[in-house]
Amino acid sequence: MFSGIDEHTLHFHFVHEKDESPIGYEKVCKQEGKPVPASEIVRAFEYSKGEYVYMTDEDFETAKADTYHTIEIRDFVPYEEIDPIYFRHTYFLGPAEGAEPVYALLRDAMAQSGLAAIAKFVMRDRQNLGCLRVREDVITLEQMYFADEVRRVDEIAPRKVKVEPRELEMALRLIETFTGSFDPSKYDDTYRDTLCEIIRAKRKGKAVHHVEVEEPEQPTDLMDALRQSLEAAERRRSGPRNGGGARAARSDGDGSGGGDLKRLSKSDLYDLAKEADIAGRADMTKDQLVRALKRVGG
Protein backbone atom coordinates (compact mmCIF):
# COMPACT_ATOMS: atom_id res chain seq x y z
CA MET A 1 0.00 0.00 0.00
CA PHE A 2 1.48 3.32 -1.10
CA SER A 3 0.34 6.84 -0.21
CA GLY A 4 -1.48 8.32 -3.21
CA ILE A 5 -0.77 11.91 -2.17
CA ASP A 6 2.63 13.63 -2.23
CA GLU A 7 1.99 16.62 0.02
CA HIS A 8 4.23 19.62 -0.62
CA THR A 9 4.22 20.68 3.02
CA LEU A 10 7.23 22.63 4.26
CA HIS A 11 8.76 21.06 7.37
CA PHE A 12 10.48 23.24 9.95
CA HIS A 13 12.75 22.34 12.87
CA PHE A 14 13.30 23.86 16.29
CA VAL A 15 17.05 24.50 16.76
CA HIS A 16 19.25 26.23 19.32
CA GLU A 17 20.04 29.58 17.68
CA LYS A 18 23.46 29.68 19.36
CA ASP A 19 24.89 26.53 17.75
CA GLU A 20 22.11 25.26 15.40
CA SER A 21 21.71 22.06 17.42
CA PRO A 22 18.27 20.42 17.18
CA ILE A 23 16.01 20.78 20.20
CA GLY A 24 15.11 17.51 21.94
CA TYR A 25 12.05 16.87 24.07
CA GLU A 26 11.98 15.03 27.37
CA LYS A 27 8.98 13.10 28.66
CA VAL A 28 8.39 14.65 32.07
CA CYS A 29 6.07 13.53 34.87
CA LYS A 30 3.82 16.52 35.52
CA GLN A 31 3.43 15.67 39.20
CA GLU A 32 7.13 15.14 40.02
CA GLY A 33 8.54 17.54 37.42
CA LYS A 34 11.22 14.98 36.50
CA PRO A 35 12.04 13.10 33.26
CA VAL A 36 10.54 9.59 33.07
CA PRO A 37 12.41 6.64 31.45
CA ALA A 38 10.65 4.81 28.62
CA SER A 39 10.43 1.63 30.76
CA GLU A 40 8.06 3.39 33.19
CA ILE A 41 5.70 4.77 30.55
CA VAL A 42 2.52 2.79 29.79
CA ARG A 43 -0.57 3.47 27.70
CA ALA A 44 -3.78 4.06 29.64
CA PHE A 45 -7.42 4.86 28.87
CA GLU A 46 -9.21 7.41 31.07
CA TYR A 47 -12.42 5.48 31.76
CA SER A 48 -13.81 8.25 33.96
CA LYS A 49 -12.34 11.43 35.43
CA GLY A 50 -9.12 10.38 37.17
CA GLU A 51 -9.70 6.63 36.66
CA TYR A 52 -7.24 5.03 34.23
CA VAL A 53 -7.20 1.51 32.80
CA TYR A 54 -3.66 0.38 31.91
CA MET A 55 -3.21 -1.36 28.55
CA THR A 56 -0.47 -3.76 27.46
CA ASP A 57 0.78 -4.62 23.97
CA GLU A 58 -0.99 -7.97 24.34
CA ASP A 59 -4.31 -6.17 24.89
CA PHE A 60 -3.99 -4.41 21.56
CA GLU A 61 -2.96 -7.68 19.85
CA THR A 62 -6.08 -9.36 21.24
CA ALA A 63 -8.32 -6.60 19.85
CA LYS A 64 -6.95 -6.93 16.34
CA ALA A 65 -9.43 -8.30 13.84
CA ASP A 66 -8.94 -11.57 11.97
CA THR A 67 -8.53 -9.43 8.83
CA TYR A 68 -5.36 -7.76 10.14
CA HIS A 69 -3.36 -8.48 6.99
CA THR A 70 -6.22 -8.39 4.51
CA ILE A 71 -8.69 -5.95 2.97
CA GLU A 72 -12.08 -7.58 3.34
CA ILE A 73 -14.59 -6.44 0.71
CA ARG A 74 -18.15 -6.21 2.06
CA ASP A 75 -20.20 -4.57 -0.73
CA PHE A 76 -20.06 -3.15 -4.25
CA VAL A 77 -21.80 0.21 -4.68
CA PRO A 78 -22.02 3.06 -7.24
CA TYR A 79 -19.09 5.37 -6.53
CA GLU A 80 -21.18 8.51 -7.07
CA GLU A 81 -23.43 7.54 -4.13
CA ILE A 82 -20.56 8.03 -1.64
CA ASP A 83 -20.46 11.47 -0.03
CA PRO A 84 -16.85 12.80 -0.26
CA ILE A 85 -17.05 13.82 3.41
CA TYR A 86 -16.32 10.19 4.27
CA PHE A 87 -12.97 10.17 2.42
CA ARG A 88 -9.93 10.52 4.66
CA HIS A 89 -6.73 9.58 2.83
CA THR A 90 -5.80 8.07 -0.52
CA TYR A 91 -3.54 5.04 -1.05
CA PHE A 92 -2.54 3.12 -4.17
CA LEU A 93 -2.67 -0.67 -3.87
CA GLY A 94 -0.12 -2.80 -5.68
CA PRO A 95 -0.20 -6.60 -6.10
CA ALA A 96 1.75 -8.83 -3.72
CA GLU A 97 4.45 -10.96 -5.34
CA GLY A 98 2.80 -13.65 -7.45
CA ALA A 99 -0.68 -12.12 -7.06
CA GLU A 100 -0.66 -10.13 -10.32
CA PRO A 101 -3.36 -12.30 -12.03
CA VAL A 102 -5.77 -11.97 -9.06
CA TYR A 103 -5.08 -8.22 -8.85
CA ALA A 104 -5.72 -7.76 -12.58
CA LEU A 105 -8.94 -9.81 -12.39
CA LEU A 106 -10.38 -7.67 -9.56
CA ARG A 107 -9.26 -4.45 -11.26
CA ASP A 108 -10.79 -5.33 -14.63
CA ALA A 109 -14.02 -6.67 -13.11
CA MET A 110 -14.48 -3.49 -11.08
CA ALA A 111 -13.67 -1.28 -14.06
CA GLN A 112 -16.18 -3.11 -16.26
CA SER A 113 -18.93 -3.08 -13.62
CA GLY A 114 -18.43 0.63 -12.92
CA LEU A 115 -18.81 -0.07 -9.20
CA ALA A 116 -16.63 0.66 -6.17
CA ALA A 117 -15.97 -1.80 -3.36
CA ILE A 118 -16.60 -1.00 0.31
CA ALA A 119 -14.17 -2.85 2.56
CA LYS A 120 -12.78 -3.09 6.08
CA PHE A 121 -9.08 -3.28 6.96
CA VAL A 122 -6.81 -2.81 9.96
CA MET A 123 -3.98 -0.29 9.86
CA ARG A 124 -1.92 1.22 12.69
CA ASP A 125 -3.80 -0.72 15.37
CA ARG A 126 -7.27 0.38 14.37
CA GLN A 127 -9.97 -0.89 12.07
CA ASN A 128 -10.76 1.30 9.08
CA LEU A 129 -13.49 1.59 6.50
CA GLY A 130 -12.30 1.84 2.92
CA CYS A 131 -13.45 2.30 -0.66
CA LEU A 132 -11.68 0.52 -3.53
CA ARG A 133 -11.91 2.05 -6.98
CA VAL A 134 -9.91 1.85 -10.22
CA ARG A 135 -7.84 4.84 -11.31
CA GLU A 136 -5.40 4.72 -14.23
CA ASP A 137 -5.27 0.89 -14.16
CA VAL A 138 -4.40 0.85 -10.46
CA ILE A 139 -6.68 -0.11 -7.56
CA THR A 140 -7.01 2.88 -5.26
CA LEU A 141 -7.95 2.61 -1.59
CA GLU A 142 -9.76 5.59 -0.09
CA GLN A 143 -9.46 5.40 3.69
CA MET A 144 -12.88 6.46 5.04
CA TYR A 145 -14.48 7.67 8.24
CA PHE A 146 -17.18 5.54 9.85
CA ALA A 147 -20.68 7.02 9.89
CA ASP A 148 -20.56 7.86 13.59
CA GLU A 149 -17.32 9.82 13.07
CA VAL A 150 -19.00 12.38 10.80
CA ARG A 151 -20.51 15.14 12.93
CA ARG A 152 -24.16 16.06 12.69
CA VAL A 153 -24.87 19.57 11.43
CA ASP A 154 -28.05 20.26 13.42
CA GLU A 155 -26.39 22.94 15.54
CA ILE A 156 -24.35 24.39 12.69
CA ALA A 157 -26.93 24.94 9.94
CA PRO A 158 -28.31 28.51 10.01
CA ARG A 159 -31.88 29.21 10.93
CA LYS A 160 -34.36 29.65 8.10
CA VAL A 161 -33.66 32.95 6.32
CA LYS A 162 -35.69 34.41 3.48
CA VAL A 163 -33.55 34.94 0.37
CA GLU A 164 -34.55 37.80 -1.90
CA PRO A 165 -35.14 36.75 -5.56
CA ARG A 166 -32.89 39.55 -6.90
CA GLU A 167 -30.04 38.50 -4.63
CA LEU A 168 -30.44 34.86 -5.65
CA GLU A 169 -30.44 35.81 -9.36
CA MET A 170 -27.23 37.82 -8.90
CA ALA A 171 -25.61 34.96 -6.95
CA LEU A 172 -26.52 32.49 -9.72
CA ARG A 173 -24.95 34.83 -12.30
CA LEU A 174 -21.81 34.92 -10.17
CA ILE A 175 -21.69 31.11 -10.01
CA GLU A 176 -22.22 30.92 -13.78
CA THR A 177 -19.24 33.24 -14.30
CA PHE A 178 -17.00 30.84 -12.37
CA THR A 179 -18.44 27.66 -13.92
CA GLY A 180 -16.06 25.45 -15.90
CA SER A 181 -14.34 22.07 -16.00
CA PHE A 182 -12.21 20.96 -13.07
CA ASP A 183 -8.51 21.42 -13.80
CA PRO A 184 -6.38 20.84 -10.66
CA SER A 185 -3.32 22.43 -12.29
CA LYS A 186 -5.07 25.84 -12.18
CA TYR A 187 -4.78 26.07 -8.41
CA ASP A 188 -1.46 26.93 -6.77
CA ASP A 189 -0.46 26.89 -3.12
CA THR A 190 0.35 30.61 -2.91
CA TYR A 191 1.04 30.40 0.84
CA ARG A 192 3.75 27.79 0.27
CA ASP A 193 5.15 29.79 -2.67
CA THR A 194 5.40 32.87 -0.47
CA LEU A 195 7.13 30.92 2.31
CA CYS A 196 9.64 29.53 -0.22
CA GLU A 197 10.41 33.05 -1.47
CA ILE A 198 10.94 34.25 2.11
CA ILE A 199 13.23 31.28 2.83
CA ARG A 200 15.31 31.94 -0.31
CA ALA A 201 15.54 35.66 0.51
CA LYS A 202 16.65 35.03 4.11
CA ARG A 203 19.18 32.42 2.93
CA LYS A 204 20.78 35.17 0.80
CA GLY A 205 20.88 37.50 3.79
CA LYS A 206 18.09 39.78 2.60
CA ALA A 207 15.81 41.47 5.12
CA VAL A 208 12.18 40.35 5.10
CA HIS A 209 9.77 42.85 6.61
CA HIS A 210 6.51 41.82 8.27
CA VAL A 211 3.46 43.32 6.59
CA GLU A 212 0.24 43.81 8.51
CA VAL A 213 -2.64 41.91 6.94
CA GLU A 214 -5.25 44.30 5.64
CA GLU A 215 -8.75 43.52 6.85
CA PRO A 216 -11.20 43.58 3.94
CA GLU A 217 -14.03 46.07 4.24
CA GLN A 218 -17.29 44.43 5.22
CA PRO A 219 -20.04 45.15 2.67
CA THR A 220 -22.94 47.16 3.97
CA ASP A 221 -25.22 46.20 1.10
CA LEU A 222 -25.49 42.59 -0.09
CA MET A 223 -26.59 43.50 -3.62
CA ASP A 224 -23.65 45.90 -3.99
CA ALA A 225 -21.24 43.24 -2.72
CA LEU A 226 -22.63 40.68 -5.19
CA ARG A 227 -22.38 43.22 -8.02
CA GLN A 228 -18.73 43.98 -7.17
CA SER A 229 -17.92 40.26 -6.96
CA LEU A 230 -19.56 39.67 -10.34
CA GLU A 231 -17.60 42.51 -11.96
CA ALA A 232 -14.34 41.25 -10.45
CA ALA A 233 -15.09 37.69 -11.65
CA GLU A 234 -15.74 38.92 -15.19
CA ARG A 235 -12.45 40.83 -15.16
CA ARG A 236 -10.61 37.70 -14.01
CA ARG A 237 -12.22 35.69 -16.80
CA SER A 238 -10.90 38.16 -19.37
CA GLY A 239 -7.56 38.53 -17.60
CA PRO A 240 -4.54 36.34 -16.90
CA ARG A 241 -6.00 32.91 -17.65
CA ASN A 242 -7.24 33.91 -21.10
CA GLY A 243 -4.19 35.60 -22.52
CA GLY A 244 -4.87 39.12 -21.30
CA GLY A 245 -2.41 38.84 -18.43
CA ALA A 246 -1.63 41.69 -16.08
CA ARG A 247 -1.74 44.12 -18.98
CA ALA A 248 -5.39 43.31 -19.72
CA ALA A 249 -6.35 43.90 -16.11
CA ARG A 250 -4.49 47.20 -16.00
CA SER A 251 -5.91 48.57 -19.24
CA ASP A 252 -9.49 48.11 -18.02
CA GLY A 253 -11.46 50.72 -16.09
CA ASP A 254 -10.63 54.37 -15.56
CA GLY A 255 -7.64 54.65 -17.89
CA SER A 256 -5.07 54.96 -15.12
CA GLY A 257 -5.32 51.28 -14.28
CA GLY A 258 -4.71 51.77 -10.56
CA GLY A 259 -8.37 52.00 -9.62
CA ASP A 260 -9.21 48.82 -11.47
CA LEU A 261 -6.33 46.88 -9.91
CA LYS A 262 -7.32 48.01 -6.42
CA ARG A 263 -10.66 46.26 -6.87
CA LEU A 264 -8.88 42.90 -7.23
CA SER A 265 -8.12 40.78 -4.18
CA LYS A 266 -4.58 40.56 -2.86
CA SER A 267 -4.46 36.92 -3.99
CA ASP A 268 -5.35 37.95 -7.57
CA LEU A 269 -2.77 40.74 -7.46
CA TYR A 270 -0.16 38.26 -6.25
CA ASP A 271 -0.98 35.95 -9.18
CA LEU A 272 -0.52 38.85 -11.60
CA ALA A 273 2.77 39.81 -9.93
CA LYS A 274 3.93 36.20 -10.18
CA GLU A 275 3.15 36.10 -13.91
CA ALA A 276 4.99 39.40 -14.35
CA ASP A 277 7.93 37.99 -12.30
CA ILE A 278 7.97 40.98 -9.93
CA ALA A 279 10.76 40.56 -7.39
CA GLY A 280 9.89 40.89 -3.70
CA ARG A 281 6.18 40.32 -4.27
CA ALA A 282 6.01 37.97 -1.27
CA ASP A 283 6.27 40.75 1.30
CA MET A 284 4.38 43.48 -0.57
CA THR A 285 1.17 45.00 0.69
CA LYS A 286 -1.85 45.20 -1.59
CA ASP A 287 -1.06 48.85 -2.46
CA GLN A 288 2.56 47.97 -3.19
CA LEU A 289 1.46 45.18 -5.53
CA VAL A 290 -0.80 47.62 -7.38
CA ARG A 291 2.06 50.12 -7.79
CA ALA A 292 4.49 47.41 -8.93
CA LEU A 293 2.03 46.10 -11.51
CA LYS A 294 1.43 49.64 -12.81
CA ARG A 295 5.19 50.11 -13.25
CA VAL A 296 5.50 46.81 -15.15
CA GLY A 297 2.61 47.78 -17.40
CA GLY A 298 4.02 51.20 -18.12
VOSEDREN-394596 format. One record per residue (C-alpha): residue in three letters; x, y, z. Coordinates in steps of 0.001 Angstrom, whole numbers, plus 500000, padded with zeros to 6 digits. Each point is the difference from the previous one (the first is absolute). Example, Ala and Ser with C-alpha at 12.3 -4.5 7.8 and 13.67 -1.06 7.14 Angstrom:
ALA512300495500507800 SER501370503440499340 
***
This chain:
MET500000500000500000 PHE501481503320498904 SER498862503522500888 GLY498175501474497002 ILE500711503594501036 ASP503396501722499945 GLU499369502991502247 HIS502236503001499359 THR499991501056503639 LEU503004501953501242 HIS501537498430503111 PHE501719502176502578 HIS502267499097502917 PHE500547501520503426 VAL503755500647500463 HIS502195501731502563 GLU500795503351498359 LYS503420500095501682 ASP501428496848498388 GLU497220498732497656 SER499601496801502017 PRO496559498356499756 ILE497745500359503018 GLY499099496736501742 TYR496941499354502136 GLU499928498165503298 LYS496999498066501290 VAL499408501555503409 CYS497684498882502803 LYS497747502988500646 GLN499615499146503684 GLU503701499476500813 GLY501401502393497403 LYS502686497438499084 PRO500823498127496759 VAL498492496485499808 PRO501874497056498379 ALA498234498164497174 SER499787496819502134 GLU497626501760502436 ILE497637501388497354 VAL496829498015499240 ARG496904500685497916 ALA496791500581501940 PHE496360500803499227 GLU498215502552502198 TYR496790498072500692 SER498609502772502200 LYS501468503177501474 GLY503223498946501731 GLU499412496250499499 TYR502464498400497564 VAL500037496483498572 TYR503546498869499112 MET500444498261496641 THR502747497604498909 ASP501251499137496503 GLU498222496647500372 ASP496687501806500551 PHE500318501751496667 GLU501030496738498293 THR496874498320501396 ALA497764502754498608 LYS501374499672496483 ALA497518498633497507 ASP500485496731498122 THR500408502135496865 TYR503173501675501312 HIS501999499278496848 THR497141500094497516 ILE497536502438498468 GLU496606498365500361 ILE497493501141497373 ARG496441500235501352 ASP497947501638497209 PHE500141501416496476 VAL498258503364499575 PRO499779502850497440 TYR502930502309500711 GLU497911503137499461 GLU497754499027502936 ILE502865500494502488 ASP500098503440501614 PRO503611501332499769 ILE499800501020503674 TYR500735496367500861 PHE503344499984498148 ARG503038500349502242 HIS503210499056498165 THR500929498492496646 TYR502256496975499472 PHE501000498078496878 LEU499869496210500300 GLY502549497868498191 PRO499924496197499580 ALA501951497775502386 GLU502695497866498382 GLY498356497309497890 ALA496518501534500391 GLU500018501990496735 PRO497296497831498293 VAL497590500330502963 TYR500691503747500215 ALA499367500457496272 LEU496776497951500189 LEU498563502140502824 ARG501114503221498300 ASP498473499127496637 ALA496769498657501517 MET499541503181502034 ALA500807502207497011 GLN497489498168497805 SER497258500028502645 GLY500493503714500692 LEU499622499303503727 ALA502182500732503025 ALA500662497539502810 ILE499366500795503672 ALA502429498155502251 LYS501392499758503519 PHE503702499809500878 VAL502265500470503002 MET502833502520499901 ARG502064501505502829 ASP498117498064502681 ARG496525501099499000 GLN497307498728497695 ASN499208502190497011 LEU497271500293497419 GLY501185500251496419 CYS498857500459496425 LEU501762498224497131 ARG499778501521496547 VAL501997499804496764 ARG502072502993498904 GLU502436499874497080 ASP500128496169500071 VAL500868499963503706 ILE497721499042502894 THR499679502991502307 LEU499055499730503666 GLU498194502975501496 GLN500295499813503780 MET496585501056501350 TYR498394501219503200 PHE497303497865501610 ALA496501501484500041 ASP500121500840503698 GLU503239501961499480 VAL498319502554497735 ARG498490502763502131 ARG496346500921499759 VAL499291503512498743 ASP496825500681501985 GLU501655502685502126 ILE502040501446497141 ALA497426500553497257 PRO498616503575500071 ARG496425500699500916 LYS497528500440497168 VAL500693503296498224 LYS497973501458497160 VAL502136500536496889 GLU499006502859497725 PRO499413498950496341 ARG502244502802498664 GLU502855498942502265 LEU499593496365498989 GLU500003500948496289 MET503212502009500457 ALA501618497137501945 LEU499088497530497231 ARG501569502342497427 LEU503142500090502126 ILE500123496191500157 GLU499471499812496230 THR502980502320499481 PHE502240497596501929 THR498553496819498449 GLY502388497799498020 SER501715496616499906 PHE502132498886502923 ASP503703500466499272 PRO502128499419503144 SER503059501592498368 LYS498250503409500115 TYR500286500232503766 ASP503326500861501637 ASP500995499956503654 THR500812503719500212 TYR500690499787503752 ARG502715497394499427 ASP501399502002497057 THR500249503079502199 LEU501725498050502783 CYS502516498605497465 GLU500769503526498751 ILE500529501202503584 ILE502292497022500721 ARG502074500659496857 ALA500234503727500822 LYS501107499364503599 ARG502532497397498816 LYS501599502743497870 GLY500102502330502998 LYS497207502283498809 ALA497719501688502519 VAL496368498887499980 HIS497591502496501510 HIS496742498973501654 VAL496952501495498325 GLU496784500491501919 VAL497115498100498432 GLU497394502386498694 GLU496498499223501217 PRO497549500066497090 GLU497173502480500299 GLN496736498370500982 PRO497248500710497443 THR497098502018501308 ASP497724499042497125 LEU499730496385498810 MET498903500911496469 ASP502935502396499634 ALA502409497340501269 LEU498615497447497529 ARG500246502536497173 GLN503651500758500842 SER500813496286500211 LEU498356499404496627 GLU501963502842498379 ALA503265498736501507 ALA499247496449498803 GLU499344501220496462 ARG503296501912500025 ARG501833496872501152 ARG498398497990497204 SER501317502470497431 GLY503337500372501771 PRO503028497814500702 ARG498533496565499253 ASN498760500998496552 GLY503054501694498573 GLY499315503521501227 GLY502463499716502869 ALA500779502847502346 ARG499895502438497102 ALA496350499185499253 ALA499036500586503617 ARG501860503302500105 SER498578501369496761 ASP496418499541501219 GLY498034502615501938 ASP500835503648500520 GLY502985500277497677 SER502573500315502770 GLY499743496314500834 GLY500611500494503724 GLY496346500232500942 ASP499156496816498150 LEU502883498061501554 LYS499012501127503493 ARG496656498249499548 LEU501779496646499642 SER500759497880503053 LYS503539499780501314 SER500126496362498870 ASP499104501028496419 LEU502583502792500111 TYR502613497519501210 ASP499172497683497074 LEU500461502906497575 ALA503289500954501671 LYS501169496396499755 GLU499217499897496266 ALA501843503301499559 ASP502939498595502054 ILE500038502990502367 ALA502790499581502544 GLY499131500322503689 ARG496284499430499434 ALA499830497648502993 ASP500266502789502574 MET498107502727498131 THR496787501524501256 LYS496989500200497718 ASP500785503642499135 GLN503624499124499269 LEU498893497206497661 VAL497741502444498154 ARG502861502500499585 ALA502432497293498862 LEU497537498685497414 LYS499403503541498707 ARG503763500467499553 VAL500307496708498106 GLY497111500966497750 GLY501407503422499275 
***
